[in-house]
Amino acid sequence: MKNLTVGQIVEKGTIVGYVGDKSENGGWGPHLHFQIISDMDGKQGDYPGVASKADAPIMLHKCPDPQFLLGFPAQPIIY
């Protein structure tokens, strides 16, 4: 998204992205990938959204589950 900056406070209702099609999403169907990242490892922009089992503890430390931070329901809501 244009006009967004690192550390910017985002107000409720602000558009922060759009859902793309499979060609923009590595072959995956359209979905929302909400990820909180505490350490980008020097990367800018794209950051891995998956990890191997061996790397999962490190990934969970750098990318905590937003469900617990934002109060999402315990079970996914699927429409």
C-alpha positions, 0 to 999 in steps of 0.5 A: 500500500502506498502512503503507509510507513513503518511504525505508523498508527493505523486507525480503525477503518483504514485500508492497509491492503487488498486481496490479490489473486493466485498469481500474486500469492504464490498459487494460494487462493485469496486470503488475508495473511495478518502477521505481526513481526518483531524482528525483520532480520534486516529484510524489507517488504516481504517476509516468510509467512511459514516455517519448518517445524525446526524453525517454528519456535524462532518464528513464533518468537519473532512473529507472535500469534496475533490471535492472542494479541488482538483478542481474535476468537479461539476458532477461525471464523469461516464464511 
